[in-house]
Amino acid sequence: MEASLESQMNEIMSQPGVTGVLCADEQGLALSAQGTLTPHSAGLVSVVTEKACQLRHGTEPDEKPVVVMEFDTGNVLIRSHNNSTLAVHKV
């Protein structure tokens, strides 16, 4: 699984404008991190998506929101799927 995850992380990092990527498990533990996003952020990105799911009303129960945080240095997009959370930093 690690080789597959690292391969997918490398593919994301190769996309234009992507400067960081982080994958965390459902407990907020970092599975992998590259670039500007560090393993120290894993718990935070997991909690952000958990709280965003609590805000949804009238959507499908299995539908997960995409959280976009805008900064001067770019945007961080966060989404949970199955038992993991992915964060991508784009400029």
PDB file of N, CA, C and O in Angstrom:
ATOM      1  N   MET A   1       0.820  -1.195   0.000  1.00  0.00           N
ATOM      2  CA  MET A   1       0.000   0.000   0.000  1.00  0.00           C
ATOM      3  C   MET A   1       0.864   1.259   0.000  1.00  0.00           C
ATOM      4  O   MET A   1       0.526   2.245  -0.656  1.00  0.00           O
ATOM      5  N   GLU A   2       1.978   1.229   0.733  1.00  0.00           N
ATOM      6  CA  GLU A   2       2.825   2.412   0.813  1.00  0.00           C
ATOM      7  C   GLU A   2       3.343   2.837  -0.549  1.00  0.00           C
ATOM      8  O   GLU A   2       3.393   4.028  -0.857  1.00  0.00           O
ATOM      9  N   ALA A   3       3.728   1.862  -1.366  1.00  0.00           N
ATOM     10  CA  ALA A   3       4.245   2.192  -2.695  1.00  0.00           C
ATOM     11  C   ALA A   3       3.164   2.839  -3.540  1.00  0.00           C
ATOM     12  O   ALA A   3       3.434   3.793  -4.270  1.00  0.00           O
ATOM     13  N   SER A   4       1.943   2.333  -3.449  1.00  0.00           N
ATOM     14  CA  SER A   4       0.831   2.900  -4.202  1.00  0.00           C
ATOM     15  C   SER A   4       0.518   4.312  -3.722  1.00  0.00           C
ATOM     16  O   SER A   4       0.296   5.209  -4.537  1.00  0.00           O
ATOM     17  N   LEU A   5       0.498   4.517  -2.411  1.00  0.00           N
ATOM     18  CA  LEU A   5       0.233   5.843  -1.852  1.00  0.00           C
ATOM     19  C   LEU A   5       1.317   6.823  -2.274  1.00  0.00           C
ATOM     20  O   LEU A   5       1.008   7.939  -2.693  1.00  0.00           O
ATOM     21  N   GLU A   6       2.563   6.433  -2.171  1.00  0.00           N
ATOM     22  CA  GLU A   6       3.663   7.316  -2.567  1.00  0.00           C
ATOM     23  C   GLU A   6       3.592   7.649  -4.052  1.00  0.00           C
ATOM     24  O   GLU A   6       3.880   8.777  -4.453  1.00  0.00           O
ATOM     25  N   SER A   7       3.211   6.676  -4.866  1.00  0.00           N
ATOM     26  CA  SER A   7       3.063   6.909  -6.301  1.00  0.00           C
ATOM     27  C   SER A   7       1.970   7.945  -6.570  1.00  0.00           C
ATOM     28  O   SER A   7       2.148   8.842  -7.394  1.00  0.00           O
ATOM     29  N   GLN A   8       0.849   7.818  -5.877  1.00  0.00           N
ATOM     30  CA  GLN A   8      -0.246   8.774  -6.047  1.00  0.00           C
ATOM     31  C   GLN A   8       0.145  10.157  -5.532  1.00  0.00           C
ATOM     32  O   GLN A   8      -0.205  11.169  -6.139  1.00  0.00           O
ATOM     33  N   MET A   9       0.866  10.201  -4.423  1.00  0.00           N
ATOM     34  CA  MET A   9       1.325  11.482  -3.884  1.00  0.00           C
ATOM     35  C   MET A   9       2.281  12.162  -4.872  1.00  0.00           C
ATOM     36  O   MET A   9       2.191  13.369  -5.093  1.00  0.00           O
ATOM     37  N   ASN A  10       3.189  11.392  -5.459  1.00  0.00           N
ATOM     38  CA  ASN A  10       4.114  11.944  -6.456  1.00  0.00           C
ATOM     39  C   ASN A  10       3.363  12.474  -7.664  1.00  0.00           C
ATOM     40  O   ASN A  10       3.725  13.511  -8.220  1.00  0.00           O
ATOM     41  N   GLU A  11       2.312  11.762  -8.074  1.00  0.00           N
ATOM     42  CA  GLU A  11       1.513  12.207  -9.222  1.00  0.00           C
ATOM     43  C   GLU A  11       0.825  13.536  -8.915  1.00  0.00           C
ATOM     44  O   GLU A  11       0.798  14.432  -9.759  1.00  0.00           O
ATOM     45  N   ILE A  12       0.274  13.664  -7.717  1.00  0.00           N
ATOM     46  CA  ILE A  12      -0.374  14.920  -7.320  1.00  0.00           C
ATOM     47  C   ILE A  12       0.655  16.049  -7.284  1.00  0.00           C
ATOM     48  O   ILE A  12       0.390  17.145  -7.778  1.00  0.00           O
ATOM     49  N   MET A  13       1.819  15.787  -6.704  1.00  0.00           N
ATOM     50  CA  MET A  13       2.870  16.809  -6.611  1.00  0.00           C
ATOM     51  C   MET A  13       3.356  17.273  -7.978  1.00  0.00           C
ATOM     52  O   MET A  13       3.851  18.392  -8.110  1.00  0.00           O
ATOM     53  N   SER A  14       3.220  16.427  -8.996  1.00  0.00           N
ATOM     54  CA  SER A  14       3.692  16.788 -10.332  1.00  0.00           C
ATOM     55  C   SER A  14       2.704  17.679 -11.087  1.00  0.00           C
ATOM     56  O   SER A  14       3.019  18.160 -12.175  1.00  0.00           O
ATOM     57  N   GLN A  15       1.520  17.902 -10.528  1.00  0.00           N
ATOM     58  CA  GLN A  15       0.518  18.732 -11.190  1.00  0.00           C
ATOM     59  C   GLN A  15       0.914  20.206 -11.090  1.00  0.00           C
ATOM     60  O   GLN A  15       1.527  20.617 -10.104  1.00  0.00           O
ATOM     61  N   PRO A  16       0.568  21.001 -12.102  1.00  0.00           N
ATOM     62  CA  PRO A  16       0.933  22.421 -12.086  1.00  0.00           C
ATOM     63  C   PRO A  16       0.361  23.152 -10.865  1.00  0.00           C
ATOM     64  O   PRO A  16      -0.816  23.004 -10.539  1.00  0.00           O
ATOM     65  N   GLY A  17       1.197  23.927 -10.208  1.00  0.00           N
ATOM     66  CA  GLY A  17       0.759  24.742  -9.084  1.00  0.00           C
ATOM     67  C   GLY A  17       0.735  24.046  -7.737  1.00  0.00           C
ATOM     68  O   GLY A  17       0.567  24.707  -6.712  1.00  0.00           O
ATOM     69  N   VAL A  18       0.898  22.735  -7.708  1.00  0.00           N
ATOM     70  CA  VAL A  18       0.856  22.002  -6.439  1.00  0.00           C
ATOM     71  C   VAL A  18       2.219  22.098  -5.759  1.00  0.00           C
ATOM     72  O   VAL A  18       3.249  21.758  -6.341  1.00  0.00           O
ATOM     73  N   THR A  19       2.199  22.574  -4.507  1.00  0.00           N
ATOM     74  CA  THR A  19       3.450  22.703  -3.762  1.00  0.00           C
ATOM     75  C   THR A  19       3.509  21.799  -2.536  1.00  0.00           C
ATOM     76  O   THR A  19       4.567  21.646  -1.927  1.00  0.00           O
ATOM     77  N   GLY A  20       2.376  21.202  -2.174  1.00  0.00           N
ATOM     78  CA  GLY A  20       2.369  20.308  -1.020  1.00  0.00           C
ATOM     79  C   GLY A  20       1.172  19.389  -1.038  1.00  0.00           C
ATOM     80  O   GLY A  20       0.115  19.732  -1.568  1.00  0.00           O
ATOM     81  N   VAL A  21       1.345  18.210  -0.449  1.00  0.00           N
ATOM     82  CA  VAL A  21       0.251  17.241  -0.356  1.00  0.00           C
ATOM     83  C   VAL A  21       0.422  16.457   0.941  1.00  0.00           C
ATOM     84  O   VAL A  21       1.537  16.143   1.358  1.00  0.00           O
ATOM     85  N   LEU A  22      -0.717  16.151   1.568  1.00  0.00           N
ATOM     86  CA  LEU A  22      -0.715  15.442   2.844  1.00  0.00           C
ATOM     87  C   LEU A  22      -1.861  14.447   2.852  1.00  0.00           C
ATOM     88  O   LEU A  22      -2.975  14.774   2.443  1.00  0.00           O
ATOM     89  N   CYS A  23      -1.594  13.240   3.313  1.00  0.00           N
ATOM     90  CA  CYS A  23      -2.626  12.226   3.470  1.00  0.00           C
ATOM     91  C   CYS A  23      -2.612  11.778   4.928  1.00  0.00           C
ATOM     92  O   CYS A  23      -1.564  11.435   5.474  1.00  0.00           O
ATOM     93  N   ALA A  24      -3.804  11.785   5.555  1.00  0.00           N
ATOM     94  CA  ALA A  24      -3.928  11.395   6.960  1.00  0.00           C
ATOM     95  C   ALA A  24      -4.990  10.312   7.095  1.00  0.00           C
ATOM     96  O   ALA A  24      -5.901  10.224   6.272  1.00  0.00           O
ATOM     97  N   ASP A  25      -4.873   9.489   8.135  1.00  0.00           N
ATOM     98  CA  ASP A  25      -5.890   8.468   8.371  1.00  0.00           C
ATOM     99  C   ASP A  25      -7.042   9.059   9.185  1.00  0.00           C
ATOM    100  O   ASP A  25      -7.026  10.241   9.529  1.00  0.00           O
ATOM    101  N   GLU A  26      -8.048   8.222   9.493  1.00  0.00           N
ATOM    102  CA  GLU A  26      -9.250   8.711  10.171  1.00  0.00           C
ATOM    103  C   GLU A  26      -8.980   9.181  11.599  1.00  0.00           C
ATOM    104  O   GLU A  26      -9.813   9.867  12.191  1.00  0.00           O
ATOM    105  N   GLN A  27      -7.841   8.822  12.148  1.00  0.00           N
ATOM    106  CA  GLN A  27      -7.475   9.267  13.493  1.00  0.00           C
ATOM    107  C   GLN A  27      -6.603  10.521  13.474  1.00  0.00           C
ATOM    108  O   GLN A  27      -6.183  11.009  14.524  1.00  0.00           O
ATOM    109  N   GLY A  28      -6.335  11.038  12.279  1.00  0.00           N
ATOM    110  CA  GLY A  28      -5.526  12.239  12.162  1.00  0.00           C
ATOM    111  C   GLY A  28      -4.033  11.995  12.171  1.00  0.00           C
ATOM    112  O   GLY A  28      -3.251  12.918  12.400  1.00  0.00           O
ATOM    113  N   LEU A  29      -3.631  10.759  11.924  1.00  0.00           N
ATOM    114  CA  LEU A  29      -2.204  10.437  11.859  1.00  0.00           C
ATOM    115  C   LEU A  29      -1.731  10.525  10.414  1.00  0.00           C
ATOM    116  O   LEU A  29      -2.411  10.046   9.506  1.00  0.00           O
ATOM    117  N   ALA A  30      -0.584  11.126  10.201  1.00  0.00           N
ATOM    118  CA  ALA A  30      -0.064  11.304   8.848  1.00  0.00           C
ATOM    119  C   ALA A  30       0.333   9.969   8.237  1.00  0.00           C
ATOM    120  O   ALA A  30       1.074   9.192   8.838  1.00  0.00           O
ATOM    121  N   LEU A  31      -0.168   9.715   7.035  1.00  0.00           N
ATOM    122  CA  LEU A  31       0.245   8.542   6.269  1.00  0.00           C
ATOM    123  C   LEU A  31       1.395   8.901   5.339  1.00  0.00           C
ATOM    124  O   LEU A  31       2.297   8.098   5.101  1.00  0.00           O
ATOM    125  N   SER A  32       1.345  10.137   4.812  1.00  0.00           N
ATOM    126  CA  SER A  32       2.398  10.614   3.917  1.00  0.00           C
ATOM    127  C   SER A  32       2.267  12.129   3.784  1.00  0.00           C
ATOM    128  O   SER A  32       1.163  12.670   3.848  1.00  0.00           O
ATOM    129  N   ALA A  33       3.383  12.803   3.600  1.00  0.00           N
ATOM    130  CA  ALA A  33       3.383  14.249   3.394  1.00  0.00           C
ATOM    131  C   ALA A  33       4.565  14.622   2.515  1.00  0.00           C
ATOM    132  O   ALA A  33       5.654  14.062   2.638  1.00  0.00           O
ATOM    133  N   GLN A  34       4.329  15.579   1.625  1.00  0.00           N
ATOM    134  CA  GLN A  34       5.386  16.060   0.739  1.00  0.00           C
ATOM    135  C   GLN A  34       5.252  17.564   0.577  1.00  0.00           C
ATOM    136  O   GLN A  34       4.154  18.110   0.681  1.00  0.00           O
ATOM    137  N   GLY A  35       6.352  18.223   0.324  1.00  0.00           N
ATOM    138  CA  GLY A  35       6.340  19.650   0.023  1.00  0.00           C
ATOM    139  C   GLY A  35       5.996  20.513   1.221  1.00  0.00           C
ATOM    140  O   GLY A  35       6.480  20.281   2.328  1.00  0.00           O
ATOM    141  N   THR A  36       5.156  21.510   0.990  1.00  0.00           N
ATOM    142  CA  THR A  36       4.845  22.519   2.006  1.00  0.00           C
ATOM    143  C   THR A  36       3.926  22.029   3.114  1.00  0.00           C
ATOM    144  O   THR A  36       3.828  22.687   4.150  1.00  0.00           O
ATOM    145  N   LEU A  37       3.259  20.913   2.940  1.00  0.00           N
ATOM    146  CA  LEU A  37       2.387  20.368   3.987  1.00  0.00           C
ATOM    147  C   LEU A  37       3.158  19.313   4.767  1.00  0.00           C
ATOM    148  O   LEU A  37       3.722  18.387   4.184  1.00  0.00           O
ATOM    149  N   THR A  38       3.179  19.458   6.074  1.00  0.00           N
ATOM    150  CA  THR A  38       3.977  18.571   6.920  1.00  0.00           C
ATOM    151  C   THR A  38       3.087  17.617   7.713  1.00  0.00           C
ATOM    152  O   THR A  38       1.890  17.864   7.856  1.00  0.00           O
ATOM    153  N   PRO A  39       3.657  16.540   8.224  1.00  0.00           N
ATOM    154  CA  PRO A  39       2.884  15.596   9.040  1.00  0.00           C
ATOM    155  C   PRO A  39       2.257  16.240  10.276  1.00  0.00           C
ATOM    156  O   PRO A  39       1.270  15.730  10.805  1.00  0.00           O
ATOM    157  N   HIS A  40       2.819  17.351  10.736  1.00  0.00           N
ATOM    158  CA  HIS A  40       2.281  18.036  11.914  1.00  0.00           C
ATOM    159  C   HIS A  40       0.872  18.575  11.670  1.00  0.00           C
ATOM    160  O   HIS A  40       0.144  18.834  12.628  1.00  0.00           O
ATOM    161  N   SER A  41       0.473  18.747  10.416  1.00  0.00           N
ATOM    162  CA  SER A  41      -0.848  19.278  10.075  1.00  0.00           C
ATOM    163  C   SER A  41      -1.911  18.198   9.950  1.00  0.00           C
ATOM    164  O   SER A  41      -3.086  18.518   9.770  1.00  0.00           O
ATOM    165  N   ALA A  42      -1.537  16.946  10.038  1.00  0.00           N
ATOM    166  CA  ALA A  42      -2.469  15.841   9.775  1.00  0.00           C
ATOM    167  C   ALA A  42      -3.702  15.879  10.668  1.00  0.00           C
ATOM    168  O   ALA A  42      -4.821  15.737  10.177  1.00  0.00           O
ATOM    169  N   GLY A  43      -3.518  16.065  11.952  1.00  0.00           N
ATOM    170  CA  GLY A  43      -4.661  16.105  12.864  1.00  0.00           C
ATOM    171  C   GLY A  43      -5.589  17.265  12.566  1.00  0.00           C
ATOM    172  O   GLY A  43      -6.810  17.126  12.640  1.00  0.00           O
ATOM    173  N   LEU A  44      -5.010  18.411  12.229  1.00  0.00           N
ATOM    174  CA  LEU A  44      -5.815  19.593  11.929  1.00  0.00           C
ATOM    175  C   LEU A  44      -6.669  19.409  10.686  1.00  0.00           C
ATOM    176  O   LEU A  44      -7.851  19.753  10.696  1.00  0.00           O
ATOM    177  N   VAL A  45      -6.093  18.869   9.612  1.00  0.00           N
ATOM    178  CA  VAL A  45      -6.882  18.709   8.389  1.00  0.00           C
ATOM    179  C   VAL A  45      -7.985  17.674   8.586  1.00  0.00           C
ATOM    180  O   VAL A  45      -9.053  17.794   7.987  1.00  0.00           O
ATOM    181  N   SER A  46      -7.746  16.672   9.406  1.00  0.00           N
ATOM    182  CA  SER A  46      -8.784  15.680   9.688  1.00  0.00           C
ATOM    183  C   SER A  46      -9.947  16.307  10.451  1.00  0.00           C
ATOM    184  O   SER A  46     -11.110  16.020  10.166  1.00  0.00           O
ATOM    185  N   VAL A  47      -9.631  17.156  11.413  1.00  0.00           N
ATOM    186  CA  VAL A  47     -10.677  17.818  12.200  1.00  0.00           C
ATOM    187  C   VAL A  47     -11.454  18.813  11.343  1.00  0.00           C
ATOM    188  O   VAL A  47     -12.670  18.931  11.494  1.00  0.00           O
ATOM    189  N   VAL A  48     -10.780  19.525  10.451  1.00  0.00           N
ATOM    190  CA  VAL A  48     -11.457  20.490   9.583  1.00  0.00           C
ATOM    191  C   VAL A  48     -12.529  19.796   8.747  1.00  0.00           C
ATOM    192  O   VAL A  48     -13.649  20.296   8.648  1.00  0.00           O
ATOM    193  N   THR A  49     -12.205  18.661   8.148  1.00  0.00           N
ATOM    194  CA  THR A  49     -13.206  17.970   7.330  1.00  0.00           C
ATOM    195  C   THR A  49     -14.313  17.381   8.192  1.00  0.00           C
ATOM    196  O   THR A  49     -15.472  17.349   7.779  1.00  0.00           O
ATOM    197  N   GLU A  50     -13.964  16.918   9.381  1.00  0.00           N
ATOM    198  CA  GLU A  50     -14.982  16.384  10.291  1.00  0.00           C
ATOM    199  C   GLU A  50     -15.995  17.470  10.655  1.00  0.00           C
ATOM    200  O   GLU A  50     -17.202  17.226  10.639  1.00  0.00           O
ATOM    201  N   LYS A  51     -15.508  18.663  10.981  1.00  0.00           N
ATOM    202  CA  LYS A  51     -16.396  19.778  11.335  1.00  0.00           C
ATOM    203  C   LYS A  51     -17.198  20.247  10.125  1.00  0.00           C
ATOM    204  O   LYS A  51     -18.368  20.602  10.266  1.00  0.00           O
ATOM    205  N   ALA A  52     -16.594  20.255   8.946  1.00  0.00           N
ATOM    206  CA  ALA A  52     -17.316  20.650   7.736  1.00  0.00           C
ATOM    207  C   ALA A  52     -18.469  19.692   7.459  1.00  0.00           C
ATOM    208  O   ALA A  52     -19.527  20.120   6.997  1.00  0.00           O
ATOM    209  N   CYS A  53     -18.282  18.417   7.730  1.00  0.00           N
ATOM    210  CA  CYS A  53     -19.355  17.436   7.538  1.00  0.00           C
ATOM    211  C   CYS A  53     -20.522  17.716   8.478  1.00  0.00           C
ATOM    212  O   CYS A  53     -21.672  17.447   8.129  1.00  0.00           O
ATOM    213  N   GLN A  54     -20.248  18.247   9.652  1.00  0.00           N
ATOM    214  CA  GLN A  54     -21.304  18.562  10.608  1.00  0.00           C
ATOM    215  C   GLN A  54     -22.140  19.757  10.156  1.00  0.00           C
ATOM    216  O   GLN A  54     -23.271  19.920  10.616  1.00  0.00           O
ATOM    217  N   LEU A  55     -21.610  20.589   9.270  1.00  0.00           N
ATOM    218  CA  LEU A  55     -22.321  21.767   8.779  1.00  0.00           C
ATOM    219  C   LEU A  55     -23.307  21.462   7.660  1.00  0.00           C
ATOM    220  O   LEU A  55     -24.209  22.258   7.397  1.00  0.00           O
ATOM    221  N   ARG A  56     -23.149  20.341   7.011  1.00  0.00           N
ATOM    222  CA  ARG A  56     -23.981  20.052   5.842  1.00  0.00           C
ATOM    223  C   ARG A  56     -25.418  19.769   6.273  1.00  0.00           C
ATOM    224  O   ARG A  56     -25.670  19.124   7.291  1.00  0.00           O
ATOM    225  N   HIS A  57     -26.345  20.268   5.471  1.00  0.00           N
ATOM    226  CA  HIS A  57     -27.768  20.029   5.702  1.00  0.00           C
ATOM    227  C   HIS A  57     -28.403  19.716   4.355  1.00  0.00           C
ATOM    228  O   HIS A  57     -28.162  20.417   3.373  1.00  0.00           O
ATOM    229  N   GLY A  58     -29.201  18.683   4.309  1.00  0.00           N
ATOM    230  CA  GLY A  58     -29.925  18.351   3.090  1.00  0.00           C
ATOM    231  C   GLY A  58     -29.090  17.711   2.004  1.00  0.00           C
ATOM    232  O   GLY A  58     -29.525  17.649   0.854  1.00  0.00           O
ATOM    233  N   THR A  59     -27.904  17.233   2.335  1.00  0.00           N
ATOM    234  CA  THR A  59     -27.082  16.556   1.338  1.00  0.00           C
ATOM    235  C   THR A  59     -27.084  15.063   1.627  1.00  0.00           C
ATOM    236  O   THR A  59     -27.549  14.613   2.674  1.00  0.00           O
ATOM    237  N   GLU A  60     -26.569  14.329   0.701  1.00  0.00           N
ATOM    238  CA  GLU A  60     -26.470  12.884   0.880  1.00  0.00           C
ATOM    239  C   GLU A  60     -25.553  12.583   2.060  1.00  0.00           C
ATOM    240  O   GLU A  60     -24.529  13.246   2.225  1.00  0.00           O
ATOM    241  N   PRO A  61     -25.902  11.589   2.887  1.00  0.00           N
ATOM    242  CA  PRO A  61     -25.073  11.293   4.058  1.00  0.00           C
ATOM    243  C   PRO A  61     -23.645  10.879   3.715  1.00  0.00           C
ATOM    244  O   PRO A  61     -22.726  11.125   4.496  1.00  0.00           O
ATOM    245  N   ASP A  62     -23.452  10.258   2.567  1.00  0.00           N
ATOM    246  CA  ASP A  62     -22.114   9.808   2.181  1.00  0.00           C
ATOM    247  C   ASP A  62     -21.328  10.876   1.431  1.00  0.00           C
ATOM    248  O   ASP A  62     -20.144  10.694   1.151  1.00  0.00           O
ATOM    249  N   GLU A  63     -21.984  11.992   1.105  1.00  0.00           N
ATOM    250  CA  GLU A  63     -21.316  13.053   0.362  1.00  0.00           C
ATOM    251  C   GLU A  63     -20.403  13.844   1.295  1.00  0.00           C
ATOM    252  O   GLU A  63     -20.843  14.344   2.330  1.00  0.00           O
ATOM    253  N   LYS A  64     -19.149  13.951   0.926  1.00  0.00           N
ATOM    254  CA  LYS A  64     -18.160  14.659   1.741  1.00  0.00           C
ATOM    255  C   LYS A  64     -17.843  16.008   1.098  1.00  0.00           C
ATOM    256  O   LYS A  64     -17.629  16.074  -0.112  1.00  0.00           O
ATOM    257  N   PRO A  65     -17.811  17.078   1.883  1.00  0.00           N
ATOM    258  CA  PRO A  65     -17.498  18.393   1.320  1.00  0.00           C
ATOM    259  C   PRO A  65     -16.009  18.541   1.005  1.00  0.00           C
ATOM    260  O   PRO A  65     -15.164  17.846   1.571  1.00  0.00           O
ATOM    261  N   VAL A  66     -15.716  19.449   0.105  1.00  0.00           N
ATOM    262  CA  VAL A  66     -14.337  19.863  -0.146  1.00  0.00           C
ATOM    263  C   VAL A  66     -14.163  21.196   0.571  1.00  0.00           C
ATOM    264  O   VAL A  66     -14.906  22.143   0.314  1.00  0.00           O
ATOM    265  N   VAL A  67     -13.199  21.272   1.455  1.00  0.00           N
ATOM    266  CA  VAL A  67     -12.925  22.496   2.202  1.00  0.00           C
ATOM    267  C   VAL A  67     -11.784  23.220   1.497  1.00  0.00           C
ATOM    268  O   VAL A  67     -10.733  22.633   1.240  1.00  0.00           O
ATOM    269  N   VAL A  68     -11.996  24.497   1.185  1.00  0.00           N
ATOM    270  CA  VAL A  68     -10.957  25.304   0.546  1.00  0.00           C
ATOM    271  C   VAL A  68     -10.594  26.440   1.498  1.00  0.00           C
ATOM    272  O   VAL A  68     -11.443  27.246   1.876  1.00  0.00           O
ATOM    273  N   MET A  69      -9.335  26.487   1.872  1.00  0.00           N
ATOM    274  CA  MET A  69      -8.835  27.564   2.727  1.00  0.00           C
ATOM    275  C   MET A  69      -7.922  28.439   1.878  1.00  0.00           C
ATOM    276  O   MET A  69      -6.956  27.956   1.287  1.00  0.00           O
ATOM    277  N   GLU A  70      -8.239  29.739   1.824  1.00  0.00           N
ATOM    278  CA  GLU A  70      -7.471  30.667   1.003  1.00  0.00           C
ATOM    279  C   GLU A  70      -6.470  31.432   1.860  1.00  0.00           C
ATOM    280  O   GLU A  70      -6.813  31.971   2.913  1.00  0.00           O
ATOM    281  N   PHE A  71      -5.234  31.468   1.390  1.00  0.00           N
ATOM    282  CA  PHE A  71      -4.149  32.193   2.056  1.00  0.00           C
ATOM    283  C   PHE A  71      -3.438  33.057   1.022  1.00  0.00           C
ATOM    284  O   PHE A  71      -3.641  32.888  -0.180  1.00  0.00           O
ATOM    285  N   ASP A  72      -2.610  33.975   1.489  1.00  0.00           N
ATOM    286  CA  ASP A  72      -1.807  34.782   0.568  1.00  0.00           C
ATOM    287  C   ASP A  72      -0.860  33.909  -0.241  1.00  0.00           C
ATOM    288  O   ASP A  72      -0.494  34.255  -1.365  1.00  0.00           O
ATOM    289  N   THR A  73      -0.465  32.781   0.330  1.00  0.00           N
ATOM    290  CA  THR A  73       0.499  31.896  -0.331  1.00  0.00           C
ATOM    291  C   THR A  73      -0.169  30.816  -1.170  1.00  0.00           C
ATOM    292  O   THR A  73       0.509  29.903  -1.641  1.00  0.00           O
ATOM    293  N   GLY A  74      -1.481  30.897  -1.368  1.00  0.00           N
ATOM    294  CA  GLY A  74      -2.192  29.910  -2.175  1.00  0.00           C
ATOM    295  C   GLY A  74      -3.389  29.344  -1.437  1.00  0.00           C
ATOM    296  O   GLY A  74      -3.812  29.885  -0.415  1.00  0.00           O
ATOM    297  N   ASN A  75      -3.928  28.267  -1.951  1.00  0.00           N
ATOM    298  CA  ASN A  75      -5.101  27.618  -1.377  1.00  0.00           C
ATOM    299  C   ASN A  75      -4.750  26.219  -0.896  1.00  0.00           C
ATOM    300  O   ASN A  75      -3.897  25.543  -1.471  1.00  0.00           O
ATOM    301  N   VAL A  76      -5.424  25.797   0.169  1.00  0.00           N
ATOM    302  CA  VAL A  76      -5.320  24.421   0.634  1.00  0.00           C
ATOM    303  C   VAL A  76      -6.694  23.794   0.465  1.00  0.00           C
ATOM    304  O   VAL A  76      -7.676  24.276   1.029  1.00  0.00           O
ATOM    305  N   LEU A  77      -6.763  22.718  -0.314  1.00  0.00           N
ATOM    306  CA  LEU A  77      -8.004  21.991  -0.545  1.00  0.00           C
ATOM    307  C   LEU A  77      -7.956  20.710   0.269  1.00  0.00           C
ATOM    308  O   LEU A  77      -6.962  19.985   0.236  1.00  0.00           O
ATOM    309  N   ILE A  78      -9.038  20.428   1.008  1.00  0.00           N
ATOM    310  CA  ILE A  78      -9.064  19.272   1.903  1.00  0.00           C
ATOM    311  C   ILE A  78     -10.342  18.486   1.653  1.00  0.00           C
ATOM    312  O   ILE A  78     -11.425  19.061   1.553  1.00  0.00           O
ATOM    313  N   ARG A  79     -10.208  17.157   1.550  1.00  0.00           N
ATOM    314  CA  ARG A  79     -11.377  16.300   1.374  1.00  0.00           C
ATOM    315  C   ARG A  79     -11.112  14.938   1.990  1.00  0.00           C
ATOM    316  O   ARG A  79     -10.020  14.383   1.867  1.00  0.00           O
ATOM    317  N   SER A  80     -12.135  14.409   2.657  1.00  0.00           N
ATOM    318  CA  SER A  80     -12.059  13.061   3.209  1.00  0.00           C
ATOM    319  C   SER A  80     -12.735  12.091   2.259  1.00  0.00           C
ATOM    320  O   SER A  80     -13.705  12.434   1.583  1.00  0.00           O
ATOM    321  N   HIS A  81     -12.213  10.887   2.218  1.00  0.00           N
ATOM    322  CA  HIS A  81     -12.804   9.820   1.413  1.00  0.00           C
ATOM    323  C   HIS A  81     -12.479   8.502   2.094  1.00  0.00           C
ATOM    324  O   HIS A  81     -11.325   8.223   2.421  1.00  0.00           O
ATOM    325  N   ASN A  82     -13.510   7.697   2.301  1.00  0.00           N
ATOM    326  CA  ASN A  82     -13.350   6.440   3.028  1.00  0.00           C
ATOM    327  C   ASN A  82     -12.691   6.714   4.378  1.00  0.00           C
ATOM    328  O   ASN A  82     -13.258   7.438   5.196  1.00  0.00           O
ATOM    329  N   ASN A  83     -11.535   6.166   4.624  1.00  0.00           N
ATOM    330  CA  ASN A  83     -10.881   6.319   5.924  1.00  0.00           C
ATOM    331  C   ASN A  83      -9.669   7.233   5.891  1.00  0.00           C
ATOM    332  O   ASN A  83      -8.801   7.140   6.758  1.00  0.00           O
ATOM    333  N   SER A  84      -9.598   8.117   4.901  1.00  0.00           N
ATOM    334  CA  SER A  84      -8.433   8.993   4.820  1.00  0.00           C
ATOM    335  C   SER A  84      -8.843  10.404   4.412  1.00  0.00           C
ATOM    336  O   SER A  84      -9.926  10.629   3.872  1.00  0.00           O
ATOM    337  N   THR A  85      -7.955  11.336   4.685  1.00  0.00           N
ATOM    338  CA  THR A  85      -8.161  12.740   4.340  1.00  0.00           C
ATOM    339  C   THR A  85      -6.967  13.198   3.518  1.00  0.00           C
ATOM    340  O   THR A  85      -5.818  12.903   3.847  1.00  0.00           O
ATOM    341  N   LEU A  86      -7.254  13.923   2.446  1.00  0.00           N
ATOM    342  CA  LEU A  86      -6.211  14.426   1.561  1.00  0.00           C
ATOM    343  C   LEU A  86      -6.238  15.947   1.579  1.00  0.00           C
ATOM    344  O   LEU A  86      -7.302  16.554   1.456  1.00  0.00           O
ATOM    345  N   ALA A  87      -5.083  16.556   1.730  1.00  0.00           N
ATOM    346  CA  ALA A  87      -4.941  18.011   1.654  1.00  0.00           C
ATOM    347  C   ALA A  87      -3.932  18.328   0.560  1.00  0.00           C
ATOM    348  O   ALA A  87      -2.885  17.687   0.463  1.00  0.00           O
ATOM    349  N   VAL A  88      -4.257  19.325  -0.267  1.00  0.00           N
ATOM    350  CA  VAL A  88      -3.380  19.734  -1.365  1.00  0.00           C
ATOM    351  C   VAL A  88      -3.177  21.242  -1.278  1.00  0.00           C
ATOM    352  O   VAL A  88      -4.148  21.997  -1.216  1.00  0.00           O
ATOM    353  N   HIS A  89      -1.930  21.683  -1.272  1.00  0.00           N
ATOM    354  CA  HIS A  89      -1.587  23.109  -1.275  1.00  0.00           C
ATOM    355  C   HIS A  89      -1.251  23.510  -2.700  1.00  0.00           C
ATOM    356  O   HIS A  89      -0.333  22.966  -3.315  1.00  0.00           O
ATOM    357  N   LYS A  90      -2.017  24.483  -3.224  1.00  0.00           N
ATOM    358  CA  LYS A  90      -1.799  24.975  -4.589  1.00  0.00           C
ATOM    359  C   LYS A  90      -1.530  26.467  -4.557  1.00  0.00           C
ATOM    360  O   LYS A  90      -2.088  27.197  -3.737  1.00  0.00           O
ATOM    361  N   VAL A  91      -0.667  26.910  -5.461  1.00  0.00           N
ATOM    362  CA  VAL A  91      -0.396  28.349  -5.588  1.00  0.00           C
ATOM    363  C   VAL A  91      -0.953  28.849  -6.895  1.00  0.00           C
ATOM    364  O   VAL A  91      -0.834  30.035  -7.203  1.00  0.00           O
TER     365      VAL A  91
END
